[in-house]
Amino acid sequence: MEYYVLLMIAVATGTFVCMSLRGISFGILGENVTLTVRKLLYTKILEKNIGFFDDRDNNPSVLTATMA
């Protein structure tokens, strides 16, 4: 009986550790992907011709809201 109790405690502990690592891994992955996308977007906006920003759909407030 004690064997099964210790086995269940070990399984629960292992599950807790694995789920914690999964959450941390996805959090770090999400942060890296978001950072990369924002850098690419900012770089592409800076490469645009100055006339691009004269269009009402491309004014700075819309582009800032897109980057946020």
C-alpha positions in Angstrom: 0.0 0.0 0.0 2.8 2.4 0.9 4.5 1.6 -2.4 1.4 2.9 -4.4 1.3 6.1 -2.2 4.9 6.8 -2.9 4.4 6.0 -6.6 1.5 8.5 -6.9 3.5 11.2 -5.1 6.4 10.6 -7.5 4.0 10.8 -10.5 2.4 13.9 -9.2 5.7 15.6 -8.6 7.0 14.6 -12.0 3.8 16.0 -13.6 4.1 19.2 -11.7 7.7 19.7 -12.9 6.9 18.8 -16.5 3.9 21.2 -16.6 6.0 24.0 -15.1 8.7 23.5 -17.6 6.1 23.5 -20.4 4.6 26.8 -19.2 8.0 28.4 -18.9 9.1 27.1 -22.3 6.0 28.4 -24.1 6.3 31.7 -22.3 9.9 32.2 -23.4 9.1 31.1 -27.0 6.1 33.5 -27.1 8.3 36.4 -26.0 11.0 35.6 -28.5 8.5 35.3 -31.4 6.8 38.6 -30.4 10.1 40.4 -30.2 11.2 39.1 -33.6 7.9 40.1 -35.2 8.0 43.6 -33.7 11.6 44.1 -34.9 10.8 43.0 -38.4 7.7 45.3 -38.5 9.6 48.3 -37.2 12.4 47.7 -39.7 10.0 47.5 -42.6 8.2 50.6 -41.5 11.5 52.5 -41.4 12.4 51.3 -44.9 9.2 52.9 -46.3 9.3 56.0 -48.5 8.2 59.2 -46.8 5.2 59.4 -49.0 3.9 56.2 -47.5 3.0 58.0 -44.3 0.8 60.6 -46.2 -1.9 58.1 -46.8 -4.7 58.2 -44.2 -4.4 54.4 -43.6 -0.7 54.7 -42.8 -0.5 57.7 -40.5 1.8 57.4 -37.5 -1.0 56.8 -35.0 -2.3 53.7 -36.9 1.1 52.3 -37.3 1.9 52.9 -33.6 -1.3 51.1 -32.7 -0.4 48.2 -34.9 3.0 47.8 -33.2 1.5 47.9 -29.7 
